[in-house]
Structure formats: structure tokens, C-alpha cells
Amino acid sequence: WNKGDKSAIQSFMAWLVTNKSQLLSGVTVSLAQVPEAVAFSLVAGVKPIVGLHAAWIMGFFTAVVGGRPGMISGATGAVAVVMIDLVADYGVEYLFYAVMLAGIIQASFGALGGGALVRMIPHPVMVGFVNGLGIVIGLAQFNSFKVQDSSNDSERRLESRRLGGGAFTPFTNDEEWVTGSTAVWMAVHVLVAMFVTIMLPRLTKAFPSALAGILSPTIVEWALVRPIGHKTNVIEDVSSVEGSFPIPVWFDSQYNMPSLSFDLLGKIWVTSVLIACIGMLESLMTLSLIDDMTGTKGDRNQECIGQGTGNIISGMFGAMGGCTTIGQSIMNIHNGGTTRLSAVSASMFMLLIILVAYPVINLIPTAALVGVMFVICYHTIEWSSINVIVSTAMPRKWRTDDKFKLAGEAKVNRSDALTVLLVMAVTLWMDLAVAVVVGIVFSSLVFSWNSGSTLTVERTVSADKQSVTYEVGGSLFFASIQPFMDKFTVRDDPKSVHIHFDNCDIYDWSAIEAVNSLADKYNEEEKKVTFGKISLSSRRIMEKAKQLLKGEVAAGAIIDEEEIVAGEAHKIGEGFIGGREGRKASGWVER
């Protein structure tokens, strides 16, 4: 060897040492992805290799193109459950087109800046999401304690294991539990994996604890359990991960790809939209979670583009696509895999498993992976939220009592605590994506109700009883219209009425119609009404909608250039809406 070769080798070894934690974390994650990718492919009704290819294709392209370093993508249960009907009705070829179309939708969504919509997710929804996620991941692990049937019926039975069918499916389906020595040794593997995963970081952080947690039960299985005549389920019992490098589906003889047509699009578009929406929702929620865990900020729009790119390539090469795999992403972060290299190494090692290393990987006990995932579940759940919910449920007397110091003063709005519980319940009953949507809708309704309830109207009658002034404060929009209208006593008011909006913001069409209706009521009673001190932002809304305003109301929306320059946004003078003379008297300019 010359000096150049030695220098290159030394540089490479130094690089390996520097990035050891990233590379080993990727190896650990890929091992944990294998059984899930197999299970989710069977859920969707396709061959296991279709899910395994999705794991490395999605993982690689989202790592390279996506917006969140350290986040892992692959086949997921939430996406798999919406593929079932399409595959059953039209075949896997239509699924590949659906995945490609979903990728186009996601990439377009990110390019248009749609990723910013994640800011609409309230914190209670996020807390309910992570709590429900931890429980779902934990309950899903019990599928590994079912008898693995090698008969032709096994795939049908695995198809019943759906996150979308409820998190308690492992306890409600008809699959047989393992018993006897197999169950005992599987429990031992779980405990060994958990012990090593938890304790190793206290001794050293030079080696990923999750990987050690997987290797330890594997050694126990083949050095102790098998030699004494017992055995437990290994990855090979679920499905062998052997495969070959994929080629474009149009050139693969095992697929009969239909030609593109409007008929094909009509069959796949609903599934494509569901895949795209669920994938983006779960990916962006996980991105926000990892942002909080790492104290860094990912690019949401770029992540949508990355997810879309991964799905497009997945469909082209005969994979089922997917989205962010939440459990593996959290595992990667806890192992120190916070860079793109960790996600790339996970995808490349998954490909290596499929092509070369599958004989070794097939020997890993599934219980080893279960033990590691149980630890991940523990770190996923927001345990402090329990204290918040308990404190919120208590009356003030109990919260301040020394007997209940555990709960203490950690109360939030009861609607927020209810949102957390609602999202968790829907997650367990249906799935994560539906739970998040339900939580957002519920939080939005609560916010609208509370905002509508904050509207105030103060009535002051002049000393001579000849006029009355109403001071309106708060937000005037669809949810506050009825309280707004109920505050006015049109028939009992004097002939001169002044309504001031200096502390009120007019937000929508409903508010504009409420002003119209109020003006009509006073006109019917032949009373002079003046609307004044309207904020500049509210009058901008009124001016843009002046064709919707009735009669002379439109004049109240006129904005003088002098007002804009002077910045008189909160007080713009007295403007009579009821007639031309009132407008001239108060200084309105005819236009």
C-alpha cells in the first residue's frame, strides 16, 4: 500500500469512529422495522417483500430529501389499513399507482407551503397523540405472543391485526396465544431486553442500548433456550425477509400493470388521498414531537416533499409506500441518531438484510424486539400529563389541600384535559390519524364557543334620556352573533342610538350580516343609529364586502387614506350609517 491508501483508510476509520452512534442506531432501527414491515404488508394484503422494500425506499428518500434529520419512514399500519379494499378489489398493481399519486399529492402540498398547517394542532391534541401512541405501540407488541401458524391460513389471520381496527385487537381476535415453556422464555427475553436497554446507558453510552437489548435475548435463545430443548418465535417464523433488488414495476414480469386512464384514476384517487393525508398528518405530528425532544426545528414543507418523493419511488419500484414510523423514529432519537446519516444507514442496512444478511436476521427472537419497544413506549408517554389531568379534575379545595400534594396546582382548562382524554380514547378505538382530526375539531369548537362567550356590550343612557350608547367589546363572528343581538333592546331604546366598536373586531360574513340585521331593526323602529369607532381592520373587511351590506351600511366601510397614514386603527370617529345627512355631519367623504 502507498501512503495515499493508508491515509484514505485512516480517514475512513476516523469517520466511522466519529459517526459510530449514528450508524449503530440505524442498524438497531432497521432490525426493529423488519417484523413491523412484514406485519403491515400482510395487513394491506400484499407479500412481505413489498413492505420490506417500502421500509428502505421510504427511509432513504425521506432521509435525503425530507425536512427532519433522524426521522425514520417506512411501511406503517395507519397507511396499510386504507389499502386493503383497493388491493382486494383490483390487485396490487392498482396499489402501486395509488401510492405514486399519493406521493404527487404530498409533494405538491409541501411545495405550496401546506406544511405550516401543523400549527393548527393544539398542545392538548399533541399530548393525547403521544400518550395514545405509546399505548398503541405497547398493545401492538402482544401480537408477537400469538402462535405463528405456517399454514396457508396464517396470512388471513395476520390481516386481522390492524391498528385501524382498534388497539385492543390482539386481545379480541381469535388467534391463539403461545403457552407453556414458549410463553415463559418469551417473557424472559422481554425482561432481558428491557433490563439491558434501561441499564446499559448508566454504564456506558458507547454502544446503543436498544441494539444491545436485541442482541442479548438472541444470545440467550441460541446459547441456552435451544440447547435445552425449548424455543421461542423468531423473525423467520413470521416471514423470511429474503428478497432481490427491485426493478420498475412496468418491467417486472410478476406484475401486469394496467395502462394509465381516467378509469384507473377513478378507482385509485380516494385511496391516494387517504394515503397522502394520513401520511402527512402522522409525519408532521412526529416531526413536531421530535422537534420538542431534540430542541431543534425541522422543515415541515420539505418533509412533505420528502414523503411524497419516497412514495412516488416506492410505487415505481413495487413497494407499498408509507410514512414516518413513529416508534422507530423515537427509538432512533433515544439512541442518539439525530442526523440524516442514522436514517440513511437504517435504510441501507434494511436493503442489506433483504439481499444478504437475512439468514442472520431471521434468528432474532421477536420477544427481543418487544422488550425494546416496551421501553420506547415508556419514553413516549407524557407521564406529567397524568398529574395535570388529575389536578384539573379536582375541586380547588382538594388541589390546595396538603393531602393532595401529588396533584398540586397544575390545573388547566377542563376542556383541554378532556381533549387529551378524547384523543387518547379515539386512538385506542380507531387510529391515530382520526384521533388527531377529532381532537382538532373538538378544540376548534371549544375555542369558538369560548370566544363567542367573551363578547361584551355595555349600555349607557344619556342624562336627558334622548340617546343611548352601546360599547361593544370582544370578537364578533359566527359563534358570538346570537349573544351580540340579544344585548340590544331595540324597541325600548331612545330615538338616537350610538354603537361603538372600538374594542371589537369584526371577523366574518356572519358578523357583517349581524350589523345589517341590527341596522334594519332600528330602521324599522324609525330610530337614528350611528356606528362609530370601528377599527381599521374591521372596516377593511366591511369595505371589501360592501356589496353585501344593505343600503347605507356600505358607507361605513369607507377608509380614508389619511386614516391609514395616521394609523388611526382603533378610533376612526363617528360615522352615521343610517343616512346621508349623518355621514356629512360626521365628516364622511362621499366617493
Phi, psi and omega in degrees: 000140174272176183296327179297317179297315180297320180295320180294318179295318179297320179295320180294318179296320177297321177297318179298318179296316181297322185254020184303313183296323179292316182292314181292326176296321177297321177298316180299314182297318181297323177296320180288336181284333188304302183295326179290319179298320177295313183296317183288331176292322177291326176300317181285348179086025179240172181291150180305325183296334178293321177287324179293320176294324178299325182299313183277328179291310178299316181299317183291310187286328175288329177292322184277318187261334187293178186251009182225099177302139178089353181272138185253137178235159180171196177292135181228157181291320182298324178280323183299323186292336180273356180269344191303308185295320181296316180294317181294323185276323189235346179103167185291336180299320178292329178298319181299318177295321180296320179294319178297317179295322176299320178297320178297318179298314181296314180297320178295319179299316179292320180296330180273002177085019183290344181299339181293345181295346180295342178293347177283355182272114181290159180299318178301326177293320178296318179296315177297325178297309184290324177294314178295322178300313180300319180292318181297315179299317180296314181294325181296335182292339182290347173299333180290345180265015175264151178296128179270106184273128179272001180284175181292344182280349187296322181294322178297321181289324178291332180295340179282352182272084184240133172296326180290344178271007181111141184290341183268013180307320179303336182261352183246346179280176186265011181288147185276136178280150172291150183224177173063216184296329179299314179297319181297312182290329175295320177296322178297315178302316180299314181295319178297314180298317180294316181299313181294318181297323182280318189274329185302317179300337178285340179263315180200150176247016181285341183228133182302125183295325180295320178294319176296324178294332177279319183290324184299308177296331178296318176296318179298319182298312188267344178261342184231304188294309182294317180299332181267009172096012178242172176198161175233173180292135174242173184302325180297332179290334176281306175182139177294142183263016181291141178193188179230168181292133185285156173235163179307138188298334181289342180250005181266121186294340181281352179242143177246084188287128177287160178281152180293134179200167177294329177296318178296316180297324179296331180277334188253345193295323180297313178298320180298316180296318179296315178300315182296313184292314180296317180298315180292320181298310181293323181292316181290325176295317179293323177300316179296321179297315181290327174304315180293322183291325186259347183071021177240177183232124177269166180262108185293317180295318179295326178294320176299319177296318179297316177298319178296317178299316179299318180290323178298311180295322179301311180298322181293330184249024171075035176243161187271003180068201180153215179199199179294130174270106193296313182299316180291328177295316178294320176301316181298316180295318180294333178276000181093007180275083186252004181246171178295332181299322180297319179289321178295317180295325177297317181291320181290324178289328175297317177296320178297321177300314183296319187273322191230310194273007184301328179298326180283316183296326180298345183272352183286128176295136178296332179295333177295318178293324179299314181300317179295318181292329175298320177294320178298320179301316181299317181285341182283319185293137177275086187296330180296339180293336178297316178298320180296315182294317179297315180297322180293325181285340183279147169290159185302323181301321180286322183296328181268359180279138180298338181291340184242041180299334182299319179282309176063194181271078179234032186282140170238180177300139181298332177294326177292316178297321179294325177297317179301312182294323180296314180297319178298316182295316180292326177300315181288328183279318184240267176200173186296317184297314178297320181299318180295317179298314178300317180297319179295315180297315180297315179297322179294319179295318179297316180298316179298317180296313181295319179294322178293333182280347183272356180295133179236145176224115180256129184252127180230123180265137180294163183297327181271004177064016184264347180213161178223143180239129176252126175255113184261132178228152179108204182248127178256109179207187192306324184279347182248006183296312183296313175300323179299310182294326183291343184281345185261132178253078189301312184292326184272350183287154175295179184289339181246123185233129177242127180240119183254136182242027185293336178250021183231143177245129177266125191249328191214183181298321179301320179294319179298317179294328177295320176296317176304311184297320181294318178298318179299319182295318178290324177296321178297330178270006179057047179242143181276122183242136179239127174255119184222173178054038180280134182296151182299321180296322179291321181288333174297317178297317181293322181294320179295335182250025188295338176289342177272346182279142185273138173053232185280357181298328183301331182294334180290348181267358182291134180247122176281144178300326180298325180295320181292316181295318183284345179073026180282070185277333187258347181212111188241018175089179183270121179239116181281122180267340188286342182187170184294320183295320180296323180294317180293320181296330182264006173091015178290146180260127177286137180230000000 
